[in-house]
Amino acid sequence: MTIPVDLHEALTIEDLRVGIGRGRDRVELLDGISLSLRRGEILALVGESGSGKSMTALAAARLLPPGAELGARRLVVGGADVASAGGAALDRIRGKSFGFVFQEPMTSLNPLLTIGEQIAEPIRLHLHLDRAATRSRVIDLLGAVGFPAASTRLDDYPHQLSGGQRQRAMIAMAIACNPPFLFADEPTTALDVTTQAQVLTLLRSLCRERGMGMLLITHDLGVVSAVADRVAVMYAGRIVETGPAAAVLAAPHHPYADALRRALPRVSAKVARLEALEGQPPSPRAFPTGCRFHPRCARATARCRTSVPALVPSGLRTVACFNPIAETKETAP
């Protein structure tokens, strides 16, 4: 994978691995994840539940659950070496180099603190503003994320807000210190369809206006097509295809990515039923040898059952498959 020259302008993950347990009981949850993201760009990480999407974002932010062990050749966010940072150094990186929008704001926000207090916390920690300046910034942030009557809602508690308002408060907290990168883990899952569209539009606008790069975790290819510049498809703890979002969604080259696309409802499609992907994703405790998708893949051969396909460049994409659906013909602009 080509690493951007200016690491201060990029999020760079090389050979990221996460495991739990020891000896024979050890389970590798992530296996050699490599991604890069530039400022101002939206990269969507997609796959079925349990594929490792959220674990990748948590690992990149050093927010892994107890017992999980992280290893990486390189893990740099906006020039900050996240992999080797610890204690106070890691606290300085969080909020300043990246923000995090969690999947369920009701459980992520502190129910005992007002939203004004929670948004003010990273501002006091990283920007060291006085009380009046902090209050002014919190109001500005709530206004920036489309919070109605921002100046009158600072003393509201999370339970007094709607789902969309809680998510907007979470986004305001994540961008409070103008981080160059944002991790958004299924940010619209708990919202109704109308509010989902509003939050996605907001996140896309914030990235463009502030020059933030966003790693967007989602299982919804409709979300990918709406906001993402590039997409990385995950299966069973590995990346199987990356590339421009429009190109990958239009004509995937990895059989798994193609199966996801075929299962996506389309208003214009005249089909009796959607094409379901047979079988279930493997458990991390029983990953198959070779290509982990081969038990569910109609294109699998004997080689797929014994050898691990590398993620190799194919035009503007990378694909990890011995029998890709088509050879890419994209050329760089």
C-alpha positions in Angstrom: 0.0 0.0 0.0 1.3 3.5 -0.9 1.7 5.6 2.2 0.9 9.4 1.8 4.1 11.5 2.1 2.6 14.0 4.6 1.5 11.9 7.6 0.2 15.1 9.3 -2.5 15.2 6.5 -3.4 11.5 6.7 -4.7 8.7 8.7 -2.4 5.7 8.0 -3.0 2.1 9.2 -0.6 -0.6 8.3 -0.9 -4.3 9.2 -3.3 -3.7 12.0 -4.0 -6.8 14.1 -6.2 -7.3 17.1 -6.4 -10.5 19.1 -7.8 -11.8 22.4 -6.7 -14.7 24.6 -3.4 -16.5 24.9 -1.8 -19.6 23.4 -4.2 -22.1 21.9 -7.2 -20.0 23.1 -6.0 -16.9 21.2 -8.4 -15.5 18.6 -7.4 -13.1 15.9 -10.2 -10.6 15.4 -8.4 -8.4 12.8 -5.8 -9.8 10.4 -3.5 -7.3 8.7 -5.8 -4.3 8.1 -4.2 -1.6 6.0 -6.0 1.7 5.2 -5.2 5.2 4.4 -7.4 8.3 4.5 -6.7 11.9 3.5 -8.1 15.0 5.1 -11.4 16.1 3.4 -12.1 12.5 2.2 -14.8 10.1 3.4 -13.8 6.4 3.5 -16.6 4.0 4.2 -15.8 0.6 5.8 -18.6 -1.9 5.0 -19.4 -5.5 5.7 -21.8 -7.7 7.6 -22.2 -7.6 11.3 -19.2 -9.2 13.0 -16.8 -8.5 10.1 -14.6 -6.3 12.2 -15.6 -2.8 11.1 -16.3 -1.3 14.5 -13.3 -3.2 15.9 -11.1 -1.5 13.3 -12.3 2.0 14.3 -11.9 1.2 18.0 -8.4 -0.1 17.4 -7.4 3.0 15.5 -8.6 5.1 18.4 -7.1 2.8 21.0 -10.5 2.2 22.6 -10.4 -1.6 22.5 -12.2 -3.5 25.2 -10.2 -5.1 28.1 -8.3 -8.2 27.1 -7.9 -7.2 23.5 -4.3 -6.7 22.2 -3.3 -4.4 19.4 -0.4 -4.7 17.0 0.4 -2.6 14.0 3.4 -1.7 11.8 2.1 1.8 11.7 -0.9 3.6 13.2 -0.7 7.3 12.7 -3.6 9.8 12.8 -2.8 13.4 11.7 0.9 13.0 12.6 0.2 11.5 16.0 1.6 8.0 16.6 -1.4 6.4 18.2 0.1 2.9 18.4 2.9 3.8 20.8 1.1 6.6 22.8 0.0 5.9 26.3 -1.5 7.7 29.3 -1.4 11.4 29.1 0.0 11.4 25.5 -3.0 9.3 24.3 -5.4 11.7 26.1 -3.9 14.6 24.3 -4.3 12.8 20.9 -8.0 11.9 21.5 -10.2 14.9 20.7 -7.3 16.9 19.2 -6.2 14.5 16.4 -9.5 12.7 16.0 -13.0 12.7 17.2 -15.3 9.7 17.6 -19.1 9.5 17.0 -20.5 6.3 18.5 -23.3 4.2 17.3 -25.8 4.8 20.2 -25.7 8.3 21.6 -28.0 7.5 24.5 -25.5 5.1 25.9 -22.5 7.1 24.9 -23.5 10.4 26.5 -23.3 10.8 30.3 -26.9 10.9 31.6 -25.8 12.9 34.7 -24.2 15.8 32.8 -25.9 18.4 30.6 -24.9 18.4 26.9 -23.3 21.8 27.5 -21.0 20.3 30.1 -20.1 17.3 27.9 -19.3 19.4 24.8 -17.2 21.8 27.0 -15.0 19.0 28.5 -12.7 18.5 25.4 -12.6 22.3 24.9 -11.3 22.9 28.4 -8.9 19.9 28.1 -7.3 20.7 24.8 -8.0 24.4 24.1 -7.8 25.8 27.6 -10.4 28.5 27.0 -12.0 30.4 29.9 -15.6 29.9 30.9 -17.1 32.6 28.8 -15.1 31.6 25.6 -15.9 27.9 26.2 -19.7 28.7 26.5 -19.6 30.7 23.3 -17.8 27.9 21.5 -20.3 25.3 22.7 -23.2 27.4 21.4 -21.4 27.9 18.0 -20.8 24.1 17.8 -24.4 23.3 18.5 -25.4 25.8 15.9 -22.9 24.3 13.4 -24.5 20.9 13.7 -28.0 22.3 13.3 -29.2 22.1 16.9 -32.3 24.2 17.3 -32.3 27.1 19.7 -28.7 26.2 20.7 -28.2 28.9 23.3 -31.3 27.7 25.3 -30.5 24.0 25.3 -27.0 23.9 27.0 -28.6 22.8 30.3 -30.6 20.0 28.8 -29.8 16.4 29.8 -29.5 13.6 27.2 -32.9 12.1 28.2 -34.6 15.5 27.3 -33.4 15.3 23.7 -34.7 13.4 20.6 -32.5 10.7 19.0 -31.4 13.1 16.3 -30.6 15.8 18.8 -28.5 13.4 20.9 -26.6 12.4 17.8 -26.0 16.1 16.8 -24.7 16.7 20.4 -22.3 13.8 20.0 -21.1 15.2 16.7 -20.6 18.6 18.3 -18.5 17.0 21.0 -16.4 15.0 18.4 -15.6 18.2 16.4 -15.2 20.5 19.4 -11.4 20.9 18.9 -11.3 20.9 15.1 -9.7 17.4 14.8 -8.4 16.6 11.3 -10.1 13.2 11.4 -13.4 11.7 12.5 -14.4 8.1 13.3 -18.2 7.6 12.8 -19.4 4.2 13.9 -22.9 3.5 12.4 -23.9 7.1 13.2 -27.5 6.7 11.8 -28.4 3.2 12.9 -30.7 4.3 15.8 -32.4 7.1 13.8 -35.6 7.2 11.7 -35.1 7.5 7.9 -35.6 11.3 7.7 -33.2 12.0 10.6 -30.7 9.6 9.1 -30.6 11.6 5.9 -30.2 14.8 7.9 -27.3 13.5 9.9 -25.5 12.1 6.9 -25.8 15.4 5.1 -24.5 17.1 8.2 -21.4 14.8 8.4 -20.6 15.2 4.7 -20.9 19.0 5.0 -18.7 19.2 8.1 -16.0 17.1 6.4 -16.1 19.4 3.3 -16.2 22.7 5.2 -13.6 21.8 7.8 -11.4 19.6 5.7 -11.8 16.6 8.0 -11.2 13.1 6.9 -13.9 10.6 8.0 -13.8 6.9 8.5 -17.5 5.9 8.3 -18.4 2.5 9.6 -21.6 1.2 8.0 -23.3 -2.0 6.8 -25.6 0.1 4.5 -24.5 0.4 0.9 -27.1 3.1 0.4 -25.2 5.2 2.9 -22.0 4.5 1.1 -23.4 5.7 -2.2 -24.8 8.8 -0.6 -21.7 10.2 1.1 -18.5 8.1 0.6 -15.6 9.0 -1.7 -13.9 5.6 -1.3 -15.0 2.3 0.2 -13.2 -0.6 1.8 -15.1 -3.9 2.1 -14.4 -6.2 5.1 -15.1 -9.9 5.6 -14.2 -12.0 8.6 -11.5 -9.6 9.9 -9.8 -8.9 6.5 -10.1 -6.2 3.8 -11.2 -7.9 0.6 -11.7 -4.9 -1.8 -11.0 -1.1 -1.8 -11.6 1.5 -4.4 -13.7 4.5 -5.5 -17.1 4.1 -4.0 -19.0 4.7 -7.2 -16.9 2.2 -9.1 -17.0 -0.5 -6.5 -20.8 -0.2 -6.0 -21.4 -0.3 -9.8 -19.2 -3.3 -10.5 -17.5 -5.0 -7.6 -14.6 -7.4 -8.4 -14.6 -9.4 -5.2 -17.4 -12.0 -5.0 -18.3 -10.9 -1.5 -18.6 -7.3 -2.5 -20.7 -8.3 -5.4 -23.0 -10.4 -3.1 -23.5 -7.3 -0.9 -24.4 -5.2 -4.0 -26.9 -7.8 -5.3 -28.6 -7.9 -1.9 -29.2 -4.1 -2.0 -32.8 -3.1 -2.8 -33.1 -0.8 -5.8 -36.3 1.1 -6.8 -35.6 0.8 -10.5 -34.9 -3.0 -10.4 -37.7 -5.3 -11.6 -36.9 -8.5 -9.8 -39.2 -10.9 -7.9 -36.9 -11.1 -4.9 -33.5 -10.0 -3.8 -30.5 -12.3 -4.1 -29.5 -13.5 -0.7 -26.0 -14.5 0.2 -26.2 -18.1 1.4 -24.5 -19.2 4.7 -23.3 -17.2 7.7 -20.0 -15.3 8.4 -17.6 -17.6 10.2 -16.9 -17.3 13.9 -13.5 -15.8 14.8 -12.8 -19.0 16.7 -13.3 -21.1 13.5 -12.0 -19.0 10.6 -11.6 -21.3 7.6 -8.1 -21.8 6.1 -7.2 -19.9 2.9 -9.6 -17.3 1.8 -12.1 -16.9 4.6 -15.0 -16.4 2.1 -14.5 -19.6 0.2 -17.2 -21.6 2.0 -19.8 -19.2 0.7 -18.2 -18.4 -2.7 -19.4 -19.9 -6.0 -16.1 -19.0 -7.6 -13.9 -20.8 -5.1 -11.3 -23.3 -6.3 -8.9 -25.7 -4.5 -6.3 -22.9 -4.2 -8.9 -20.7 -2.4 -9.2 -23.3 0.3 -5.5 -23.5 1.1 -3.9 -20.1 0.2 -4.6 -16.6 1.5 -5.1 -14.1 -1.3 -3.1 -10.9 -0.9 -4.8 -7.5 -1.3 -3.2 -6.4 -4.6 -3.6 -3.3 -6.8 -6.0 -3.6 -9.7 -6.3 -0.2 -11.4 -7.6 2.2 -8.9 -8.7 -0.6 -6.6 -7.1 -3.3 -4.5 -8.7 -6.8 -4.5 -7.9 -9.9 -2.4 -9.2 -12.7 -4.7 -7.7 -15.4 -6.9 -10.7 -15.4 -9.2 -12.0 -11.8 -9.3 -15.2 -11.1 -11.2 -13.6 -8.8 -13.7 -10.3 -7.1 -14.4 -10.5 -3.4 -13.6 -9.9 -0.9 -16.4 -9.9 2.3 -14.4 -7.1 4.7 -14.9 -5.9 7.4 -12.7 -7.4 10.9 -13.5 
